[in-house]
Every structure is written in structure tokens, then in C-alpha cells.
Amino acid sequence: MNRLRSLRPLTFLVILVILGLIILQGIWPRGEVRVGYSDFVRWVKDGRVAEVIIKGSTIKGILKTGETFTTTVDPQYENPVDLLDQYKVPRRYEVAGEGSLFWQFILWTIVPVALLIGVWLWFMRRMQTGGGALSFAQSRAKLVTKEYTKVTFKDVAGIDEVIEEVKEIVDYLKNPSRFARLGARVPKGILLVGPPGTGKTLLARAIAGEANVPFFSISGSDFVEMFVGVGAARVRDMFQKAKQNAPCIIFIDEIDAVGRKRGAGIGGGHDEREQTLNQLLAEMDGFEGNAGVIVLAATNRPDVLDPALLRPGRFDRKIVVPLPDVRGRKAILEVHTRDKKLAPDVDLEVLAKRTPGFAGADLANLCNEAALLAARQNKDYIEMSDFEEALDRVLMGLKRQGMYISDEEKRIIAYHESGHALLSKLLPHADPVHKVTIIPRGKGALGATVPLPTEDRYILTKAQLLDRITVLFGGRAAEEIVAGQASTGAFDDLKQATELAKKMVVEYGMSEEVGPLSLAEERLNVFLGEEIVKSEEHSEELNAIIDREIRRIVEECYRRARSLLTQYREALDKLAGELLARETLDGSEIDEILADLTPSPAS
């Protein structure tokens, strides 16, 4: 359909070119040279004329070279018939009829004019149906059917509570009397809010596959054009089509492209984007009702939407589509692996635990990467090692096989990662270690210690945060214990540790000296005309206390990390030696190496 739309201007241009050529052909002489009668007499006497056609007083001649010419008989000269007989030039006669002249007049005059009038009428009709700008003002919403999507609620996993909410809309469209008898009114609009990749668009496709009503799908960016007024015209056209097909559903993906707050851009209320939003507001809940039209929208930026768009009556229900928890991630992995051949050693529960913070799109990409790795090695099944390698690729990047690392640097890296792993084993609130590796990956990762949380955590205690900071300092502390000096390998650990300590003091109120205060700055979205940072200034004395508390937490955790690694130096050496020999250790191998390790109560 889009291809046909792009060909329409080209077709119109071709028609204009053809009409121009026809008109030029009617005006321009058609390959015959007009000469004087004296020249004709001279050419006959010189023997250059091969044949002559006499048509009344007009003579058409053909030269022996193949060229043609026309002339008119001049009475001052001798009879052309006697001249042609004298020089033995072949001749023939044509009768000059009025009918041939009439049809020539029709062909070269009336037909081009009629074609131009027809093209002009077609052009004007397109302008009227297109809202004054051809087809620009027509809505680009696509009508989606069950046969087109083939996606149902069975293909959506990890967000069961969200599915139950949207199922109510499908039930209402299928059986409205069940709700109407109690006086219930279906929401006019439903806004799906959530991080990118959590399945908002997939959920809309499932609704289109489940509902037996017309489903119009459009993106927010499809409304905005370079022409003034086109966006508002497209909104009107879309809702007009929806009313004609009611009951139906309109799905607007990425609605933040057209629904941003008004009065914050250049141009004020006259901005084209704001005019489009005003028309959308009027169509959703204006003077005229939209009975039977349900608007479904999705965005990952609800904070930038206009308040008038979010009020009840337009978007009555706002459904948050969150990142899946560990059970949701396992269910999503089951959906994306049901058409793949898995080896018996594949444990989806382990993969679900290893992927905290992953959205549904990330998990789908992980399964696809694992399948590609298995196919590259001509395997019959996808093994757990393929999933592990795919996850490492996603998190840390590709293996840098050609990177040369000296033995001394490799030794420091091994002790660095062993320091993280050993502290994770010693500290009671640290997450268990799933894998430790000294194989460089990506841009700057020379090694990695991968934790495996036993469960999703939504709140963290002070003890858990302190243990997490202590584990982050394990690499730097191990380097100083073994090599006597620190290296640049711990720059990312220092950054994370400092950020956590700052949040403990400024945001979480976990500093006894500062007290239970939240001193974080409230940073708003950057809009032209709005204040970028909205916060109250702190006194210099309070800022000094905050800096002192952050430094205290960081230094205490570092001293704690160094003290524990010094106390368990033998275990650190043993773990680093095994890591140098094998390059990668999984959780069971680490437990086996540190089997005789008994943490003291002080740790």
C-alpha cells in the first residue's frame, strides 16, 4: 500500500509529460520541409526529385535522398504537370477531402484539451478528498485483522495481571450487555505505560487477535508532517473512519510523539504539534461523543504527556506494564523457546535468575542469539553453554580472542576477580556467584564476576547495601594485597561504590549524622520554557556533612574488604590460581575450591 502511494506522484508526472509531448507534436511541423515553388522547379530540372504527390494546389515531393518537402503551386510558373512529364518524374494524385482535415483537427486539438480537463478534474477531486493536500490529510491508520496478527494472549507471558486488565475490554466488546445491565461504562481510553521492550505493542497485537471488532493501528509520529494542519486533519479522518466501523479499537503506539505537554515548545499554542494534540483531545472527549470507539495507547514516557490527555474521560485507565520478575522471565523464556530444540541441560530457571532487569524483548533476543550460536557450530540442539555465551555477549560484548595480555596483567586480573568472588562467599548479604572469568570481552571488560540472585529484591536493607559496596571493593583490595599497589582495573567498581554510598546518604536517609532526610535533587524533563532543575539549595555545612558521610561509608567498606581478604589470603591465592589455570569458573567449581572455607562470625 505504501509503495502504491509513493508511485502516485510519479504517475501524475508521467501523464503530464505525455500530454506535453502530444501538444508539441500537434504544434510542431511533422518532419516535412516547406520550400518555395521556384526551388521545386529547380530540383525537378536538376533531376533530384524521385516522386511527386499532387493534392489540389499542394505538392508533396520525395527527393532521391529520401527527404520530403511540400510546396504550393505558383501560377506565374508553367503547369507542374507539363514540367513533370518533360523531365519524366513519377506522379500520383490524392483527393483533398474535408473529412481528413476534420479528424486531424479532432486529433491534434480536441483530444489534448479533453485530456487536460480530465486530469484537472481528477486533481481537484483528490484535493477535496485529501483535505486540501491530496492524500496527506488522510489517516495512515492500518486496519488489523485476526488473520493478519495471529497473536493471542497465549503469546504474551510475564505480565498476567496486565492481561487480566485488558481482557475486560475484549469481554465488553464481545458481550456489552453483561456490563450495561449494571450501568457500567467501558473506559474510553487505556494507556499502557512501561519501560521499552516490556510487551506493550505485543499486548496490543494480542488484543487485535482476540477481539472480533475492527482494530486500527497507527504510530504517534504518523500524525505530524511538514505541512501545517495535516496532523489535525489526519486525527479527524482517523476518528471518522473509526465511528463508521464502531464498535472498534484505535491503537496509538508511542503516543508521546504527539501528546507532549503544550506550551513548552517554540511557537507556543500555534505549534503544529500542539494543534494536532488539540484535535486529538477534542476527538477523544469533545462536544461530539465517540460511542463504541476505544482508544488504546502505549508509551514509555508518561511524564512528558499533557495533563489534559491523561484525565479521566480520555484515558480513564492507566496500566503499568512492568519489567517481569523471575517467574515472569521464566514464562517469557518458555514462550520464546517453545519452537526451538533445547538440550536436556538447558535450565530456564537459572537463566531467569541470571537476567534481572531484562525485558521481554531482551529475553527474546537472548534466545535468538543462543540459537544462532548453536547453528554456527552445526549443533542439533541448543545447549546451556550457548545460552551462557549469548548472555555474556549481551551483557559484556564479544570475546576478544586476539587481545594479548601479559602474564603479570593476567595474574592481577585473576586476583581482582577472585577478590570479588571470595567476598561474595564470605559476606552474609551478598548474592551468590554464578561465574567468574578472566576472558576479556567488549570494550573494556578484562574479566567479570557474575552474581546469581536467589530472588528478586524490591527493597534493600542497610546491611545489604554495605555488603554490596564491600564486594565492589574486593578487586581493588586484592590488587593492593598481592601487588602492593592499585591499578586502573577498578575504575568501574569505584564508580558504582561511590554512587551507592551517595544514595545511602542523600536519598535513603541511612546516615546517622545526616539523619532521615531526602536531599536528592528533583530533576524534571528538559522542556524549553520549564525549569530544568527544581531543588532547594543546601547550606555549605550540610553539604560538608554529606561529603564526609559518603567518604566514611566508602572508606569503612574498603577497610572491611581488605581486612577479610588479608584474613583469608590462602583461599584468595587458591581461587586465583585455579582461575589462572581454567580462565572460567562456574558457581559449583567455586564452591568446590572453597569447600573448606569457614567464614568467621566477624565477617
N, C-alpha and C positions, 0 to 999 in steps of 0.2 A: 504493500500500500504506500509506504514512504517513497519507494522507488518511482511509482506512478506519479506521485505528487511532484517529485523532482523533475520528471520528464515533461510536465505540463508547460512550463515557460519555454522549454526548448521547442516543443511542438508549435506553440504560438509563434515563435520566431521564424521557424521554417515556413509556416503559412504566409507570413508577411513577405519573406524573401521571394517565394514563388509568385505571389501577386505582383510584386515589383517587376520581376522578370517578364511576366505576361504583358504588363502595361508598356514596358520599354520595347518589347517586341512589336507591339501594335503601333508605337510611335516611330520607331527606328526603321529606316529603309531595309527591306528584307533581301539583301545580297545582290541587288541589281543596280548598275551604274547608269545614271541619267546622262545622256550625251546630246549634243546638237545634231540637227539633221545634216548639216554640212560635213560633220565628222563621219556620219553614217555613209554618205555618198563617197567620201574619200576612201573609207575602209573597203567598200564594195569594189571600187575601181582597182584598189591595191591587192585584191584577192585574199583579204584577211577574214572575210565573213564566211562561215561554214553553212549556216541555215538561218532562215528568217521566218518569224511567225507574225502574220498581219492580223490585227484585231481592231477593226474600224480604222481610225486615224492613228492608232498606236502601233508601233513596230517594235517587236522584241527580237533581238538578234543574238546569235551564239557565235562567238569567234572560234577560229580553229584551235586556239589555245585553251578553249573550254570556258572562258569567261563569258558572262551575259551582260547585256545592256538593253536599255529602252530609249526610244526617241519618238517624236511626233512629226508627222509629215508636214513639210513646209510647201505651200502652193507655189512659191517662187521657183522651185526647182522642178525638174522633169518628173513625170509619173514614175513612182517607185517600181511599178510592175515592169515597165519597159526597161528600167535600169537593171532589174534583177534578171530579166530574160537576156539582155545583152551580155551580161557577164556570167550567165549560167549559174546563178545562185539558187539553190533549192528553197522553195517557199511553201507554206501552208497557211490556211485561214482558220480563225476561231471567231465564232459569233459572239458579240458582246451582249449578253443578256442582263436584264435588270435583277434577276434572282440571285446571281452570284455576287453582285455588289451588295445586295441586301444582307446575305448571310455573312459576308465579310464584315459588314458594319456591326452585325449582331455579335460576331466572334470577338472582334477587337475593341468594341466599345461597351456594349451592354453587359456582357459576361463579367469583365473585370469589376465594373461598378457594382453588379449584384453580389459578387464575392466580397467586396469590401463592406457592403452594407450588412451582409450575413455575419462577417467576423465582428463588426462593430456591435451588432445586436447580441452576439454571444458574449462579448466582452462586458457589455453593460449588465447582462443577466448575472454573470459571475460576480460583478461588483455588488449587485444588490443582495445576492445570497451570501456573500462573504463579508457583509457588514462594512463595505466601503473599501476593503483592501484585499480583494479577491478572496482566497481561501485562508488568509492569515487569521481572520477572526473566528474561524470555525474551531470548535473544540477538538483537541487531539486525544481525547479520552478513548481508550480501546474497550470494546465490548468483549469481556472474557466469559467463556462458557465452561461447563464441566469437562467437555471433551478437550478443551484447549489446555487446561491446567493439569488435570489428572492428579491433583494433590488434595488429600483429605486430612482430617485431624489425626489419622493414624501415622502420618508422616511427620508430625510435629511432636517433639518429646522434650522433656526437661522443664516445661512450663505448664504443668497440669492445671494450676489454679487460674492461669490466664485463659486457657482453653475453655474452662467452665464458664468464664465470664462471657466470652464471645459466642459460645454455643447458645446463649439466651437469645441473641439477635437472630440466629438461624431458626431457632424454635418459634420465635414470634412471626417471622416471615412465612413459615410453614403452617403455623396454627395460630393466627391472630385472635381467634375467638376466645381461646383459653385465657388470654391476658385482658381482653376487652370486657369480659363479664365481671371482672373485679375492678374495672376502671383504671387499669394500669396503662401507662403510655410508654411506648418504646423510646429509648433515648434517640434524640435527633442526630447526635454526633458522638463518636467514640474515638478517643485519642490514645494511640499506642505509644508509650514512652519507654525508652530503654537505650542502653549503650549500643554501638554498632555491632551487628552480627548476632544479635540475640534472637532473631527469628521474627521480627515484626512484619516484614514483607512476606515471608513464608506463611505466617499465620493468615495474612490477607488472602493469599492464594488458596489456602485451605478453606477459608470461608467461601471463596468463589466456587470451589469444588463441591462444597456441601450444600450451599443454598440453591434452591430451584428458582431463582429470580435473576434478572439481568444484573451484571456486575461490571461497572465502568471503572477502569484503572487509568490513572494519569499521574505524572510526576509534577511536583510543585514548580520546577523550572520550566515546564511546558507552557505555563501561562504568560511568562514575561518575554517580550520581544522588543526589538529596537523601535517599533512603530508605536506611537502614542495611542492609547485607547484599545490596543489589541488584547491586552491581558483581561480587561474588564469585559470585552466582547466575548472572549473565549469562556469566561466564567458563566455569562448569561446563556451562551449556546449549550454549555455542558448541562446546566440545570434544566434547560428547556427540553433537552433530549431525555434527561432522567425523569422529568414529570410525565413525558409521553409514554415511558416504559415503567411507570410506578406500578407496584412496589419494586424498588431496586436499591442497589448499594453503590455509592461512589467512593472509591478508594483514592486518596491523595497521598502519594509517597513523598517523603521529605518535604513536608508542608512548611518547614521553616524557610524555604526558598521564597515563599510568597507571603507568609504570615508573620514577618518580623514586626517588632514594635514600630508604631507610627511616630512621626515627629523626631526621629533620631537620625535621619539621613539628610543629604544635601537636597535642597528643594522644598523641604517642609511637607505640607499637605498636598503639594502639586506633583510630588514624585510619582512616576508611573507605577512603581511597585505598590505604593500606598493606594492608588486608585484601584488597582486590581484587588487589594485586600478589602477595600471598602465595598466593592461589588460582591466579594465572597461573603462578607458579613451580612449584607442585605439579602443575599440569596438563602443563606442558612437560617436566618431568623429575622425576616423583614416584615413588610406590610402584607405581602402575599405568603400564604403557607406553602409548605412543601410536604404535603401528606404522602406518606409512603416512600419518601426518599431518605435514606440513612447515609450519613457521611462518615466514612472511616478514614482516619489519617494516621500517619506514623512519622515520628521524628526522634532524633537523639539529642535535640537542643530545645527542650521545652522552656528553658529560661529566656530565650530570645523571642518567644511568641507574644503577640499583642494580647493584653488582658481581655479586650472585648471578644477575642476569638475563643478564649478559654472559659468564658462564663457559662453557667447553665442556660440551656435553651439553644446553644450552638454545640459545644462539646459538653454534653451532660455528664459523661463518664470518662475518666482518665485512668487507663490501665497501665501499670508499670510492668514492663517485660524485663525482669532482672537477669543478671548472669546466673547460669544454672549452678546449683550446689553439686556435691559429689554424686548424689543419687541421680540428679538430672543429667550430669555429664555422662554417667554410665548409660542412661537411657538413650541419650543422643548418639553415643558411640554404637550402641546396638542398632539404631536406625541406619547409620551410615556404613555399617559393616555387614548388614544382612544380605547384601548381594555380592559380598566378597568371600573368597575362600580363605578361611583362617586356620592356622595350625593349632594343634591342641594346647600349645604352651602360651597362647595369647590370653592374657588376663586383663579384661576390660576394667575391672575394679581398680587394679594398680594404675592403669592409665588414667582413670578418672581422678584418683588421688594425686597423680603427678601433674595434673593440669588445672590447678586452682586459678581462677580468673579467666579461663578460656570461655569464649562464647561459642554458640553453635557453629558459626562459620569457621572458627579456628579449629574445632574438632573435626569438621568435615574436611578441611584442608589437611589436617594431620592424617586422617585415614587415606586420603588420596596420595599423599606423599609416601606413606608406607607401602601402598600398592605399587607405586612407580618404582620404589627401591627393589621390591621383590621381583617385579617384572624385568628390571635391568639385570638381575642376576639369574634370570631364567628359572625361578623357583615355581613349584607347583602350588605352594600355599604362602600366605603372608605370615611370617613368624613374629614372635615378640621382639626379636632383635631389630626387625625392620621398623616396628613402631618406636622402639627406643631411639634408633638412629634418626627417624623422622622427627621425633620430639626434640632431640638435640639440635637438629638443623633449624627447626622453627625458633627455638629459644636462643641459641648461641651462634648459629650460622654453620657453614660448611667446614669440614675438616681441612686444615692447612697442611696437606701431606708434604709439600715441597719446602716447608719452612724449616730452616736449620736452627737448632737450639743447642748451645754448648752443654757439656756435661755439668758444669758448675751451675749454669742457669736452670737446667732441668732439675738439679738437686734442690735448689732454692724453691722452685715451683712445687716440687713434691712435698717439702716440709710446709710450705704455705697452705696447700690444700689439706694436708694431714692435720694441721693445727685446727682448721675449721671442723674437720670430721671428728677429731678427738674431743673437742669441747662440746660438740653436739651429743656425743656419747656420755660425757660427764655431767652436763647440766640437766637438772630435772625437768625444766620447762622448755627445752629446745626440741625442735622437730627431729625425728629420726632421719638418718642419712640413707638415701636410696642409692646413690652412686657417687664415686669420686673419680676424676680423670685428670690427667696432665696432658692430654692431647689438645693442642691449640685449635681454636675454632673462631670463625668470624673475623671481625676487625681487630679486636684487642684481647680476647679471652685466651690466656695461655693455659688455663686449667679451670676446673669447675667442681664445686661440691653441691650436689643436687639433693635438697631435703625432700622428704615424703611425709607431709602432714597426715596424721591419723584421722583427722576430721576437719571439716570447715569451721573456722573460728570467726565469729562476728563481733566479739569483744575480746580485748586483751587486757590482762592484769599488769600491774607494775612489775611483778616478778618475771612475767613472760617477756616484757619489753627489755628488761635489764639483761636477761639471758640471751635474747636475740642480739643485743648490742655486743655482749661479751663474745658470742660466736663470731660476729663480724670482725672483731679484733684478733681472732685466733691466728689468722695468716700473718699479720704483721708481727705479733708477739713471737711466733715460731721462727720467723726470719731473724729477729734480733737475738733470740736464744742461740740459734745454730750459727749464724754468720757474724754475729756481733754488730750488725748494722741493718737498718731498714732499707727497703728498695721501693721502686715506684709501682710494684705489682699490687699494692694495697690501696691505690687511689680510689677505686670504686667502693671498697669496703669502708674507707674513711668517710666518703660522701654519704653513704647510707646510714652509718652510725651517727654522724652529726645530725642528719635530718631527723632520725628517730628521737635523739636526745632533745632536739629543739621542740618537737611536737609534744614530748612529755611535759616540758616546762610551760610552753606557750599555749597549747591547745587542750591538753588533757588535764592540766592542773595537778600534776604528780610531783611537784616540788614543794617541800615543806617550807622553804624560805619565801617563795613567791606566793604560795597558798593556792586555794582552789579558784583560780582566775583563768578566764579565757581571753587571751590577749592577741589572738590571731587577727590579722587584717582581713576585712571582708572585701575581696576583690570581685568586682562586678564585670560583666561583659563589656568589652570596649565598644561603645557606640559613640558616634560623633554627636556631641551635644549632651552627653551624660558624664558624670564624674567617674573617672577610671578607678580610683581607689577611695573607698569610703571607710575611714577609720579615725579614731581619736588618737591624738598624739600622747605618747607616754613621756613621763619625766625621765631625765637623764639618770636619776638614781635608780628607777625601776629598770631601765634598760641595762644598767650596770649589773643589777642583781640577776637579771635573766642571763646575761652573758656568763656570769660567774657560776650559775647553777648548771648551765649547759656544759661548761668546761668541767665542773665537778663530776657530773654523771659520766662523761666520756672518759675522764682520767681514772675514775674508780673501776669502770668496766675493763679498761685496758690493763690496769694493775691486777685485776682478778684473773683475766685471761693469761697473763704472763706467769702469775703465781701457779695456776693449775697446770700449765704446760711444763713449768720447771719441776713441779712435783711429780708429774707423770712423764718425765723425759724418756724413760726406757720405752714406754708404749708409743711415744711420738716417733722415736727412731725406728722401731719395728714397723709401724704403719707406713712411714715414709720409704723404708727400704722395699717393702712389698709393692708400693705404688710405683717406685722406680723400675722394678722388675716387670710388672704386669701392665703399667700405664693406666689401667682402668680397674676399679674395684667396685663391685656392687654391694648392697647392704648386707647380704648373707656372708660374703667374704670378709667384710669389715668386722662383723660380729665374731667370726671365727678367729680372726687375727687378735682381736681384743677380748677373747673369751675369758682370760684370767684376770681381766681388769676389774677391780672392785672399787668404785668411787667411794671416797671417804664422806662422812656426813657433812664435813665442812664445805664440800663442793655443791 
